[in-house]
């Protein structure tokens, strides 16, 4: 018989151990990452077990009468082990009934794009369909399959040719100060925005996950031209933050970094992800940003969010 319980801090090791072996595990879901912004969210993470053995996890938070999986993450959903579709259906049914009993009306469910799965793990999408969940958001993301043939656009090829004569040096950085200064200036001047992470948060996460969160930079005669923060999870490399200075744009510094990551640093990985090019729940497409990603050979995958009326399921 399945048992459901709320996550508590004393179970952090148990939680992280399951994340490590889950078919769709991601370092995002480890407590050291989830809890860095614990002050912003009311945690409502769930553990599903059978005969004392964990079978699934749901990283989640609660806001009023809604539970989200998870508002602090780009994607989420049910983390599963080796169990098949029938057991996953049972687990999601139990979650819906339990949430309804607690006064929750809706479960907002962010599905994980398939490129992050170690093994196929889309049983949850089928179960959500059976339970009557509605698709309420679809974002367009872009990724490159690094093990397939690809071609850069003429513009990118020209930028890389220019970079090759500009005496640019590439390297990994462990201090994010210069990068965050450039990123903050770029986002403020070009997009009237701020980074999701502060310098202190990014530095703490880089220390906690040194193999998963890395910073790379391009310099010219000691001047900081461009940088990229990448998140690495198994076979996927994702560009979390990219920043380019005025001089960097003139000499193709950021394109040089991206090409070096694709062609050399992570050439043995499976996927290289650029993230979404949409806003307003996917209703607005930034065509310029999308073109930049597609010029490297990236093509579309989607980030979906569903809403499930848990009270309707429980009836």
C-alpha positions as CSV (number, residue, x, y, z in Angstrom):
1,X,0.0,0.0,0.0
2,X,1.2,3.5,-0.9
3,X,2.0,6.0,1.8
4,X,2.3,9.7,1.4
5,X,4.1,12.1,3.8
6,X,5.4,15.6,3.8
7,X,9.1,16.3,3.5
8,X,10.9,17.4,6.7
9,X,14.5,18.6,7.0
10,X,15.6,15.5,8.9
11,X,14.9,13.5,5.7
12,X,17.2,15.5,3.4
13,X,19.8,12.7,2.9
14,X,17.0,10.2,2.0
15,X,15.5,12.8,-0.4
16,X,18.8,13.5,-2.1
17,X,19.7,9.8,-2.4
18,X,16.5,9.2,-4.3
19,X,17.1,12.2,-6.6
20,X,20.5,10.7,-7.5
21,X,19.0,7.5,-8.8
22,X,15.6,8.7,-10.2
23,X,14.9,8.3,-13.9
24,X,14.3,12.0,-14.1
25,X,16.6,13.2,-11.3
26,X,18.2,16.7,-11.5
27,X,20.4,18.5,-9.1
28,X,17.8,21.2,-9.1
29,X,15.7,18.9,-6.9
30,X,18.4,18.4,-4.2
31,X,17.6,20.1,-1.0
32,X,20.7,22.2,-1.1
33,X,19.3,23.8,-4.3
34,X,15.6,23.8,-3.4
35,X,16.2,25.3,0.1
36,X,18.5,28.2,-0.9
37,X,15.3,30.2,-1.5
38,X,13.2,28.5,1.2
39,X,12.3,31.9,2.6
40,X,10.4,32.8,-0.6
41,X,8.2,29.7,-0.7
42,X,6.1,27.6,1.7
43,X,7.5,24.2,1.0
44,X,5.0,21.4,0.4
45,X,7.2,18.7,-1.0
46,X,5.9,15.2,-0.8
47,X,7.4,11.7,-0.4
48,X,5.5,8.6,-1.7
49,X,6.6,5.3,-0.3
50,X,5.6,1.6,-0.3
51,X,6.4,-0.6,2.6
52,X,8.8,2.0,3.9
53,X,10.7,2.3,0.6
54,X,10.6,5.6,-1.4
55,X,9.0,5.3,-4.8
56,X,8.5,8.9,-5.9
57,X,9.1,12.5,-4.8
58,X,7.2,15.7,-5.6
59,X,9.2,18.9,-5.0
60,X,6.4,21.4,-4.4
61,X,5.3,24.6,-2.6
62,X,2.0,25.9,-1.6
63,X,0.4,29.3,-2.2
64,X,-3.1,29.8,-0.7
65,X,-5.2,26.9,-2.0
66,X,-2.8,25.9,-4.8
67,X,0.2,23.6,-4.8
68,X,2.9,24.1,-7.4
69,X,5.7,21.8,-8.6
70,X,7.7,24.1,-7.9
71,X,7.4,27.9,-8.3
72,X,11.1,28.3,-7.7
73,X,12.2,26.0,-10.5
74,X,12.0,26.1,-14.3
75,X,10.4,22.7,-14.4
76,X,9.6,19.9,-12.0
77,X,7.0,17.2,-11.7
78,X,7.0,13.8,-10.1
79,X,10.5,12.2,-9.7
80,X,10.3,8.4,-10.2
81,X,12.4,5.3,-9.9
82,X,11.9,2.1,-11.8
83,X,8.1,1.6,-11.2
84,X,5.9,1.5,-14.2
85,X,2.8,3.4,-15.4
86,X,0.3,1.8,-13.1
87,X,2.2,2.6,-10.0
88,X,2.8,6.2,-11.1
89,X,-0.9,6.5,-11.8
90,X,-1.6,5.3,-8.2
91,X,0.9,7.8,-6.8
92,X,-0.6,10.8,-8.6
93,X,-4.1,9.7,-7.6
94,X,-2.9,9.5,-4.0
95,X,-1.3,13.0,-4.2
96,X,-4.5,14.5,-5.6
97,X,-6.7,12.9,-2.9
98,X,-4.3,14.0,-0.2
99,X,-4.1,17.6,-1.4
100,X,-7.9,17.8,-1.7
101,X,-8.2,16.6,1.9
102,X,-5.9,19.4,3.0
103,X,-8.1,22.0,1.3
104,X,-6.0,22.4,-1.9
105,X,-8.1,23.2,-5.0
106,X,-5.5,23.0,-7.8
107,X,-2.1,21.3,-8.5
108,X,0.0,23.3,-11.0
109,X,2.3,20.8,-12.5
110,X,5.4,21.8,-14.4
111,X,6.5,18.8,-16.6
112,X,10.2,18.1,-17.2
113,X,11.4,18.3,-20.8
114,X,12.4,14.8,-22.1
115,X,16.0,15.8,-22.7
116,X,16.6,15.8,-18.9
117,X,15.4,12.2,-18.5
118,X,18.1,9.5,-18.0
119,X,15.5,7.0,-19.1
120,X,12.0,7.8,-20.6
121,X,9.8,9.1,-17.8
122,X,6.6,10.6,-19.3
123,X,4.1,8.3,-17.6
124,X,3.1,11.4,-15.6
125,X,1.8,13.2,-18.7
126,X,-0.4,10.3,-19.6
127,X,-1.8,10.1,-16.1
128,X,-2.5,13.8,-16.0
129,X,-4.4,13.4,-19.2
130,X,-6.5,10.6,-17.7
131,X,-7.2,12.7,-14.6
132,X,-8.4,15.7,-16.7
133,X,-5.5,18.1,-16.3
134,X,-5.5,21.1,-18.6
135,X,-2.4,22.6,-20.4
136,X,-2.2,26.2,-19.1
137,X,1.3,27.2,-20.2
138,X,3.7,26.2,-23.0
139,X,7.1,27.9,-23.4
140,X,9.3,27.4,-26.4
141,X,12.9,26.4,-25.5
142,X,15.8,25.6,-27.8
143,X,18.4,22.8,-27.7
144,X,21.1,21.2,-29.8
145,X,21.6,17.5,-30.0
146,X,25.4,17.4,-29.7
147,X,25.7,13.9,-31.1
148,X,23.9,14.8,-34.4
149,X,25.2,16.8,-37.4
150,X,24.7,20.5,-37.0
151,X,25.6,23.7,-38.9
152,X,26.1,27.3,-37.7
153,X,24.6,30.2,-39.6
154,X,26.8,32.4,-41.8
155,X,26.5,35.2,-39.2
156,X,27.8,32.9,-36.4
157,X,30.6,31.6,-38.6
158,X,31.6,35.2,-39.3
159,X,31.6,36.1,-35.6
160,X,33.8,33.1,-34.8
161,X,36.2,34.0,-37.6
162,X,36.5,37.5,-36.1
163,X,36.9,36.1,-32.6
164,X,39.8,33.9,-33.8
165,X,41.9,36.9,-34.7
166,X,41.0,39.0,-31.6
167,X,43.4,37.2,-29.1
168,X,40.5,36.1,-26.9
169,X,41.3,33.7,-24.0
170,X,38.7,31.2,-22.7
171,X,38.7,29.9,-19.2
172,X,36.7,28.7,-16.2
173,X,36.1,31.2,-13.4
174,X,35.4,30.5,-9.7
175,X,34.7,34.0,-8.7
176,X,31.4,35.4,-10.2
177,X,31.9,39.0,-9.2
178,X,33.0,40.3,-12.6
179,X,30.4,38.3,-14.4
180,X,27.5,39.4,-12.3
181,X,28.5,43.0,-12.6
182,X,28.4,42.6,-16.4
183,X,25.2,40.6,-16.3
184,X,23.4,43.1,-14.1
185,X,24.4,46.0,-16.4
186,X,23.4,44.1,-19.5
187,X,20.0,43.1,-18.2
188,X,19.3,46.6,-16.8
189,X,20.3,48.5,-19.9
190,X,18.9,46.1,-22.6
191,X,15.9,44.5,-20.9
192,X,15.1,46.5,-17.8
193,X,15.4,43.3,-15.8
194,X,17.5,41.7,-13.0
195,X,19.0,38.2,-12.6
196,X,17.0,35.6,-10.8
197,X,20.0,34.9,-8.5
198,X,22.0,37.5,-6.6
199,X,25.8,37.4,-6.5
200,X,25.7,35.9,-3.1
201,X,23.2,33.2,-4.1
202,X,25.1,32.3,-7.2
203,X,28.4,32.1,-5.3
204,X,26.8,29.9,-2.7
205,X,25.3,27.5,-5.3
206,X,28.6,27.3,-7.2
207,X,30.3,26.2,-4.0
208,X,27.6,23.7,-3.2
209,X,27.4,22.2,-6.7
210,X,30.9,22.8,-8.3
211,X,30.4,20.2,-10.9
212,X,26.9,21.2,-11.8
213,X,27.2,25.0,-11.9
214,X,30.2,26.4,-13.8
215,X,31.2,29.8,-15.0
216,X,33.2,30.4,-18.1
217,X,34.6,33.7,-19.4
218,X,36.3,35.3,-22.4
219,X,39.0,38.0,-21.8
220,X,41.1,40.1,-24.0
221,X,44.4,41.5,-22.6
222,X,42.9,41.1,-19.1
223,X,39.6,42.8,-19.9
224,X,36.4,40.9,-19.1
225,X,34.5,40.6,-22.4
226,X,31.8,38.0,-21.9
227,X,30.7,35.1,-19.6
228,X,28.4,32.1,-19.4
229,X,27.0,30.3,-16.4
230,X,26.1,26.8,-17.3
231,X,24.1,24.2,-15.4
232,X,25.2,20.6,-16.0
233,X,22.9,17.7,-15.3
234,X,24.0,14.3,-16.6
235,X,23.9,14.6,-20.4
236,X,22.5,18.1,-20.6
237,X,24.4,21.4,-20.5
238,X,22.1,24.4,-20.1
239,X,23.1,28.1,-20.5
240,X,21.5,29.7,-17.4
241,X,23.1,33.1,-17.8
242,X,24.9,34.7,-20.7
243,X,26.4,38.2,-20.7
244,X,28.4,40.2,-23.4
245,X,30.1,43.6,-23.1
246,X,30.1,46.1,-25.9
247,X,33.6,45.1,-26.8
248,X,32.6,41.5,-26.6
249,X,29.9,42.0,-29.2
250,X,32.4,43.7,-31.5
251,X,34.7,40.8,-31.5
252,X,32.2,37.9,-31.1
253,X,33.3,37.0,-27.6
254,X,30.1,35.4,-26.4
255,X,29.7,33.3,-29.6
256,X,33.3,32.2,-29.0
257,X,32.4,31.0,-25.5
258,X,29.3,29.2,-26.8
259,X,31.2,27.5,-29.6
260,X,34.0,26.4,-27.3
261,X,31.5,24.9,-24.9
262,X,29.7,23.1,-27.7
263,X,32.7,22.0,-29.7
264,X,35.3,21.3,-27.0
265,X,34.3,21.6,-23.3
266,X,31.1,19.5,-23.5
267,X,31.3,17.8,-26.9
268,X,30.7,14.4,-25.2
269,X,27.4,15.5,-23.7
270,X,24.1,14.7,-25.4
271,X,22.2,18.0,-25.3
272,X,23.1,21.7,-25.2
273,X,20.1,23.8,-24.0
274,X,19.7,27.5,-24.5
275,X,16.4,27.8,-22.5
276,X,13.2,29.6,-23.4
277,X,12.6,32.5,-25.8
278,X,9.1,33.3,-24.6
279,X,7.3,35.4,-22.0
280,X,3.7,35.8,-20.7
281,X,3.2,32.1,-20.3
282,X,4.4,31.4,-23.9
283,X,2.1,33.8,-25.6
284,X,4.9,36.2,-26.6
285,X,7.8,35.0,-28.6
286,X,11.2,36.9,-28.6
287,X,12.1,36.2,-32.3
288,X,15.5,37.9,-32.0
289,X,16.5,35.8,-29.1
290,X,15.1,32.7,-30.8
291,X,17.1,33.5,-34.0
292,X,20.3,33.8,-32.0
293,X,19.8,30.2,-30.6
294,X,18.7,28.8,-33.9
295,X,21.8,30.2,-35.6
296,X,23.9,27.7,-33.6
297,X,21.6,24.9,-34.9
298,X,19.3,24.7,-31.9
299,X,15.7,23.7,-32.4
300,X,12.5,23.6,-30.3
301,X,11.4,21.7,-27.2
302,X,8.6,22.8,-25.0
303,X,8.3,23.5,-21.3
304,X,4.7,22.7,-20.3
305,X,2.6,23.4,-17.2
306,X,-0.7,21.7,-16.4
307,X,-3.3,22.4,-13.8
308,X,-5.2,19.6,-12.1
309,X,-8.5,20.1,-10.2
310,X,-7.6,17.9,-7.3
311,X,-11.0,18.2,-5.7
312,X,-12.6,16.9,-8.9
313,X,-10.3,13.9,-9.0
314,X,-11.0,13.2,-5.3
315,X,-14.8,13.1,-5.8
